[in-house]
């Protein structure tokens, strides 16, 4: 035990003396959380639109005022003809044109359906779809209120569960947590062990009184502790800066995160065993773990929309299950009765990787 503690202290001092490693470990989580939270937000805010009001009645003015009053859209141009729409789009200042037809107010009073035309800039299809969805919700809210008020005086209430303000943070924070912990645990662990091979000190360590397994464990412990510190830092940033409280059990979230961190550490150890240079270890870590996590874990694209073969591959990625758990616990506030299957799968992956790491380690190093 004394030898293990001594070696862990040595590894800690090695990490603390390396300023570049410290910058990656602590700078990257802060930058990514702030970047996704403020610069790369998927929310629609203050989008400039044009309006062609062919009705020019009190109802159409109320609708325009309702649209202009929210935080999502700003009415930048009032058009007089449909021919001005193309010129307005070419200027690049507006992203949508709302066309209110004639007899809009009259049709609304008698309960007839009135088609309001939404013209969007399709050069950015993702942004166009987001703008369309936000505007559709506003129009449905307006139509529902007007129609039901005239019929029975009832006003509908529209609620968006778990994210009523349609913020971007609930979408990306769980994914950023999975991605950062993956990079730190896998990449840093793999490089730390391979560095010993490249410098020739691994052979010296292996002939020392310490067991090889103790050496590997001592290499992994510092990154486990650092990963827990970084995890807590991300949660603090999310709660304080992004106004994203933890709805569920913090203890459950930390428990699952420990399983995920150990799983990633084992992946890093396996990569370090099968590689001999830092460049190869880094390439395998980034291409073999980070890219699949980004593309197939559900963080960027819905897993349900992928072809079946890609869904099968996605199920083999630990981050996919961790991402689902974090969303349920942190955003929805669910307990272990909902996520126990994901925990079992993640724990099973950890056990399988542990067996593989032990067997590969014996073959390569003993």
N, C-alpha and C positions, 0 to 999 in steps of 0.2 A: 504493500500500500504506500509506503514512504517513497519507493521508487516511482510509482505512478504519479504521486503528487508532485514530486520533483520534476518529472518529465512534463507534466501539464503546465507547471510554472514556467519551465523553459520555453514551451511552445507559446504561452501567453506573451512572454517577453519578446519572442521573435515576431509575433503579430503586431505588438504595440510599437516596436521599433520600425516597422515597415509602414511609412506614411501613405504610400500608394494603396496598400491593402486597407488601411483604416479609412481612407477616402472612399473606397469602394463599399466597404462594409456599412459605414454610417452616412455617407453622402448620398449614395444611390437611393436608399429608401425615402429620405426626405425629399430629394429632387423628384422622384417618381410620384409620390403622393401629392406634392404641390403642383406638379405638371399636369397630372390627370385631373386634379381637383379644380384648377383654375384656367389652365391654358387649353387642355384637350377635353374640355367638358362636352358631353353629348347633348346638353340641354339647349333648347331653343330660347334665345334671349334677344330682345330688341331687334328682331328681324324686320327690316324695312320692306314694306309692301305698297303696292299701288291699288287704288280703288276706282272702279268705273261704276258710278251710281246712275243707272238709267231710270230709277224710280223717283228719287228725290222727294220722298215723303218722310213723315215723322218716324215711321217704322225703320226705314233704311238708315236714317240718321242715328237712331238708337243702336242699331246693329253696328254701325261704323264706330260709334263712341264706345261700345262694349269691347270691340276688338282693340281699339287704340288705348283703352284704359288698363289692359293687362300688361304684364311684364314680357310677354312673348313677342308681340308685334308692335311696330310703329308705322302708322300710315304716313308714308313719305310723299306720295304723289296722288293727286286727284286727277284722274284722266277724264277726258271729254269724249273720246271715241276709242273703239277697239283697235284702230290703226296705230294708236300711240303705244300699244303694248310692246311691240317688237323693239321699238326705239328705246323704251324704258328698260327692257331687259339687256339690250346691247350696252347700255351705260354701266351695267353691273352693280347698280346701287340698290336695286330691289330684287327680291327673290320670289315674289308671288304677286299676282294680280287677282283681285276679287271683283267679279262682275255681278252686280245686283241687277236683275232684269226688270223690265217694266211690269207694272201691275203686281209688284212684289207685295206691297201692303194690302192690296185688294184681295189677292189670293190667300194671304195669311189670315185675313178676317173671316173669310168664308170657309176656311179649312182646306183649301186646295193645295196640292203639292207644287212647290216652286223650286225650280232648279237654279241654284246659285253656282256660277262657274268659277272654278279655281284653276288659274293658269300658273304653273310653277316652272322654274328654271331647271331643266333636266340635265344640265351639264354635270351636276353633282347629285346623283340619284339618291344617295343616302340622306343628304340634307333635304332634298325635295320631298322625300317620303316623310321625314320628321315634321317638316313644316305643314304638309298636308294633314297629317294626323292631328297635330295641335289645333289647326284651324277647324278641322272637322268636329273636334270636341267642343270648341267654342260655339259653332253653328248649331250643333245638336242641343247644347244647353239652351241657347236662345230660342230655338224652335220649340223645344219642350216646354219652356216656361210660358211662352206666348200661347201655345195651343191649349195647354192644360188650364191656364188661368182663365181663358175664355170659356172653357168647357165646364170646369168645376171649381176653379179657384185654387187648385192644388199646384204647388211648385215642386218640381223634381229636384232631388239632391244627388249630384254626381260625386262619387268618392273613388279615389285610387288607393287601394289597400297597400300598406307598407311604404308607399312613396307618394303621398298626396300632392307634393310640390313638383313631382317629376324631376327630382334632382339626379345628377349624374353619379354622385358619390356612392349610393347603394349598389350601383351596377359595377363600378370599377374597383372599389376598395377590397372586396374579397379576392378579386383576380390579382390585384397588385400584391396582396399579402402572399398568395400562393407563388407568384412569380419571383418575388424578392427572396423568400425563404428557399425556393428551389435553387436560385443562382448562388446564394451564399453557401448553402450546405453542400451542393454538388460540386460547384466550380472550385470553391476555396479548399474543400477537403481533398479533392483530386489533385489539385496543384501542390498543396502542402506536402503530400506524401511523395508525389513524383519528383518534387524538388530534391528530396533526400536521395532518390535514385540517381538523379543527374549529377549531383555533387559528390556522389560516392560514399556518403555518410550512412546510407541505409544498411550497407553490409557491416559497417562498424557497429551500428545499433543492434543488428541481429545476432552478432557474436557476443554481445554484452549479456550480463546475468538476467536482464529483463526478457520476458517472453515476447515473441513477436506480436501476439494478440494484445499485450499490454501496450506496446508501442503504438499500434494502430488506435487503440482506445484513447491513449493520451493525445494523439493527434486530433481525434474527433471531439473530445470534451470541450476544448476552447471554443470551437465553432458552434457547438450546441449552446453553450452559455451566451455567446455573442448573438446567436439567432434568437434566443429568448429575449434578450435586451432589445434587439431590433423589432421584434414582434410587439413588445410592449410600447415601443416608441411609435410604431405605426398606429396602434390603437389610440394612443394619446393624441396624435395628430388628427386622427379621424374624428374623435370626439370634440376636440377643442377648436380646430381650424375649419373642419368640414361639416360640423354640426351633425354628426352621425353617431348617435348614442348606441350602445350595445343593448339590444332589446332582450336577449336571452341571458343564459348563465355564463358569467365570465369564467368560472371554474371549468365548465364543460368546454368552452372555447379554447382555453389554455391546455386542457388535457388532450383534445384532438390535435392541437398544434404541435404538442410534444411528439405524438405518434408520427405526424407528417414530417417533422424535422428529423427524427431518427431514420425514417424511411429514406429521406433525401441524403442523409449522411452515409447510409449504406450504399446508395447508388454512387456517391462520390468515391467511396472506398473501392467498390468494384471497378470503377473506371481507372483508379490509380493502380490497381493490381494488374490490369491488362494492358497498360500503356507504360512507356519508358521515357517520354519527353513531355514537358509542360505544354508545348504547342499542340500535340496530339490530344492530350487530356482536355485542354481548353476547347478544341474543336469538337470533340465528342460531347462534352458537357453542353456546349451551346446548341449544336445542331441536333444532338440526340435527345435533349431534354427541354431546352427553352423553347425551340420552335414548335414541337408538338404541344407543349403546354399552352402556348399562345393560340394555336390554330384549332386544337381538338378538345380542349378542356371545357369549352362553353363560355370562356371569358370574352372572346371577341365575336364568335359566331355560335348560334344555337345548335346544340348537338343534334336535336331532333330533325333539323333540316339537312343534315349530312347524309351521304350514301351509307348503306348498312356496313360495308367494309371499314369505312372511316369511323363509324360509331363503335365498332368492335375494337379498333385500335385505340380510340379515345378512352374506352373502359379500362385499358391497361395502363393509363397514365394516372399516377397517384394524385396529381394536382386536380384532376377532374372531380374526384370524390371529395377532396378537401374543399374545393370551391363550392360544391353543393352544401357541404356541412356549414361553412362559414355564412353563406347566404341565409340558411335556415335559422341558425343560432343568432347571428348578429343582426340581421335585418328583420326576420319574421318573429324572432323570439321563441322558437320552438324548442322542445326538450329532446332528451335522448329517445323518447318513444317514437319520434319521427325519423331520426337520423341514425338509428342503431344499425341499419343495414350498411350504410356508407362507412360507419366506424368499423364494422366487422370486415368489410372489404379492404379498408386501409390498413387495419391491423394484420390481416392475412398477407397483404403485400409486404409489410415490414418483416413478417416472419420468414417469408420465402426469400426475400433479399438477404436476410441475415444468414440463412443456410447457404445460399450461393456464395456470399462473401467469405464465410468460413472455409468452405471447400476450395474455392479459388485461391484463397490466401495460403492454405496448406500446400497446394500444388505448386504455387509459384515461389513461395518464400522459404518454406521449411526444407 
